[in-house]
Amino acid sequence: MSSKTVVITGGASGLGLVMARHLVEAGHGVVLVGRDATRTRHAAERLRGPRSSDREAVPPRTFTADLEQWSQVRALAAELAAGSRPVDVLVNNAGAAFPRYEQTADGAERTYALNHHAPFLLTHALLAEGALAPQARIINMSSFVEKRGRLDAADPDVAGTSWGDRFYNQINVYATSKLVSLLAARELAHRLPDGMSVYNANPGMVKGTAMNSNAGGLMRLTAPLFRPFAVTPDEGVRTPVWLATASPAPRPSGGFFSESQPDTPSRLALNDTLAGAVYTRTAALLGVAPLTR
Ligand SMILES: NC(=O)c1ccc[n+]([C@@H]2O[C@H](COP(=O)([O-])OP(=O)(O)OC[C@H]3O[C@@H](n4cnc5c(N)ncnc54)[C@H](OP(=O)(O)O)[C@@H]3O)[C@@H](O)[C@H]2O)c1
């Protein structure tokens, strides 16, 4: 097995850090992106396992960015591109759900900024910088709750700002941000250079990460109800780790995957016309040159 260079956002904690541990143990090189430099460096140090066979000669490289800010996502891409090795796998893992409507400095709804804009922008900026390997895989962390997405198929809001005018239901906003990301990835699969793939990984309902406890609001209140059915973080990362490392590359590109196999998302997520509209609107919003089909 050849060693891959895997960039993981949200790599300092939660599923990102667990994923990093699995990949390091399997002999791959990881690069951790966190939003706090000290915590991210500590996380990288911890990846040098207690057994010498698990230990990397040097701890993984770390980068810091607040991925809710478009300028910081662009700066991160430039820093990653300046690194010596091309990126074989980009795991867009950082994600969150927020209990109330808030806008970022860019004028986007926060959940959309982190869960949809950051993966889209980072992927396109790395492509534009020539930082992705020819067979690169892009893995977006998705969710089974995308089925609760509320999107006007005739006029899809990709900035998330319509939630300022409608009832802000935290779970529905989170779900819709994941649905929009899923649609953009469906279209991206048709536009990526030959050899590259994009996947949406559903970890299932996971207990023991900060996702539900930090989310506040409805998500935090309802999380205990689902805990008996939840999987551990080690189980939750199986699908993204498999997507990152399986040989040959899993199919279909653009697909939704659960339990290390293709899964069927909501009917809306399979709408090709909508996927095209979401892709081009998101590219325009973020000032990204759309890839040609
Ligand atoms: N847990 C579940 O049940 C579940 C289910 C379906 C999908 N997912 C998805 O899986 C992914 C990981 O979730 P998780 O369970 O590991 O949640 P988590 O423990 O809350 O981890 C989220 C990660 O994102 C980072 N992050 C949050 N806001 C950020 C920002 N503004 N800029 C940069 N990084 C930021 C966090 O950094 P800090 O360490 O600084 O907080 C953390 O590393 C998410 O995309 C989530 O939507 C999770």
The ligand as an SDF file (V2000), in Angstrom:
LIG
                    3D

 48 52  0  0  0  0  0  0  0  0999 V2000
  -21.1740   13.4060   15.4820 N   0  0  0  0  0  0  0  0  0  0  0  0
  -22.1740   13.0040   14.6980 C   0  0  0  0  0  0  0  0  0  0  0  0
  -23.1230   12.3440   15.1320 O   0  0  0  0  0  0  0  0  0  0  0  0
  -22.1450   13.3400   13.2230 C   0  0  0  0  0  0  0  0  0  0  0  0
  -23.1380   12.7940   12.3980 C   0  0  0  0  0  0  0  0  0  0  0  0
  -23.1600   13.1100   11.0300 C   0  0  0  0  0  0  0  0  0  0  0  0
  -22.1740   13.9330   10.5320 C   0  0  0  0  0  0  0  0  0  0  0  0
  -21.2180   14.4620   11.3380 N   0  0  0  0  0  0  0  0  0  0  0  0
  -20.2310   15.3630   10.7360 C   0  0  0  0  0  0  0  0  0  0  0  0
  -18.9250   14.9130   11.0230 O   0  0  0  0  0  0  0  0  0  0  0  0
  -18.0420   16.0230   11.1180 C   0  0  0  0  0  0  0  0  0  0  0  0
  -17.2610   15.9590   12.4110 C   0  0  0  0  0  0  0  0  0  0  0  0
  -18.1770   16.0210   13.4850 O   0  0  0  0  0  0  0  0  0  0  0  0
  -17.7750   15.6510   14.9940 P   0  0  0  0  0  0  0  0  0  0  0  0
  -18.8040   14.7280   15.4830 O   0  0  0  0  0  0  0  0  0  0  0  0
  -16.3510   15.2700   15.0890 O   0  0  0  0  0  0  0  0  0  0  0  0
  -18.0080   17.0630   15.7040 O   0  0  0  0  0  0  0  0  0  0  0  0
  -17.0660   17.9100   16.6610 P   0  0  0  0  0  0  0  0  0  0  0  0
  -16.4970   17.0450   17.7080 O   0  0  0  0  0  0  0  0  0  0  0  0
  -17.8760   19.0970   17.0820 O   0  0  0  0  0  0  0  0  0  0  0  0
  -15.8880   18.3690   15.6980 O   0  0  0  0  0  0  0  0  0  0  0  0
  -16.0500   19.3910   14.7620 C   0  0  0  0  0  0  0  0  0  0  0  0
  -14.6770   19.8410   14.3030 C   0  0  0  0  0  0  0  0  0  0  0  0
  -14.8380   21.0150   13.4810 O   0  0  0  0  0  0  0  0  0  0  0  0
  -13.9790   22.0370   13.9720 C   0  0  0  0  0  0  0  0  0  0  0  0
  -14.5470   23.3680   13.7500 N   0  0  0  0  0  0  0  0  0  0  0  0
  -15.7340   23.8420   14.2080 C   0  0  0  0  0  0  0  0  0  0  0  0
  -15.8800   25.1180   13.8240 N   0  0  0  0  0  0  0  0  0  0  0  0
  -14.7810   25.4530   13.1180 C   0  0  0  0  0  0  0  0  0  0  0  0
  -14.3520   26.6420   12.4790 C   0  0  0  0  0  0  0  0  0  0  0  0
  -15.0780   27.7600   12.4850 N   0  0  0  0  0  0  0  0  0  0  0  0
  -13.1600   26.6280   11.8310 N   0  0  0  0  0  0  0  0  0  0  0  0
  -12.3950   25.5140   11.8270 C   0  0  0  0  0  0  0  0  0  0  0  0
  -12.7460   24.3550   12.4260 N   0  0  0  0  0  0  0  0  0  0  0  0
  -13.9250   24.3340   13.0650 C   0  0  0  0  0  0  0  0  0  0  0  0
  -13.8730   21.7510   15.4660 C   0  0  0  0  0  0  0  0  0  0  0  0
  -12.7510   22.4120   15.9950 O   0  0  0  0  0  0  0  0  0  0  0  0
  -12.5800   22.6670   17.5700 P   0  0  0  0  0  0  0  0  0  0  0  0
  -11.8200   21.5070   18.0920 O   0  0  0  0  0  0  0  0  0  0  0  0
  -11.8290   23.9470   17.6230 O   0  0  0  0  0  0  0  0  0  0  0  0
  -13.9580   22.7930   18.1450 O   0  0  0  0  0  0  0  0  0  0  0  0
  -13.7870   20.2470   15.4890 C   0  0  0  0  0  0  0  0  0  0  0  0
  -12.4760   19.8000   15.2450 O   0  0  0  0  0  0  0  0  0  0  0  0
  -18.9080   17.2740   10.9520 C   0  0  0  0  0  0  0  0  0  0  0  0
  -18.8610   17.7260    9.6170 O   0  0  0  0  0  0  0  0  0  0  0  0
  -20.2890   16.7800   11.2890 C   0  0  0  0  0  0  0  0  0  0  0  0
  -21.3010   17.5620   10.6620 O   0  0  0  0  0  0  0  0  0  0  0  0
  -21.1790   14.1780   12.6650 C   0  0  0  0  0  0  0  0  0  0  0  0
  1  2  1  0
  2  3  2  0
  2  4  1  0
  4  5  1  0
  4 48  2  0
  5  6  2  0
  6  7  1  0
  7  8  2  0
  8  9  1  0
  8 48  1  0
  9 10  1  0
  9 46  1  0
 10 11  1  0
 11 12  1  0
 11 44  1  0
 12 13  1  0
 13 14  1  0
 14 15  2  0
 14 16  1  0
 14 17  1  0
 17 18  1  0
 18 19  2  0
 18 20  1  0
 18 21  1  0
 21 22  1  0
 22 23  1  0
 23 24  1  0
 23 42  1  0
 24 25  1  0
 25 26  1  0
 25 36  1  0
 26 27  1  0
 26 35  1  0
 27 28  2  0
 28 29  1  0
 29 30  1  0
 29 35  2  0
 30 31  1  0
 30 32  2  0
 32 33  1  0
 33 34  2  0
 34 35  1  0
 36 37  1  0
 36 42  1  0
 37 38  1  0
 38 39  2  0
 38 40  1  0
 38 41  1  0
 42 43  1  0
 44 45  1  0
 44 46  1  0
 46 47  1  0
M  CHG  2   8   1  16  -1
M  END
$$$$
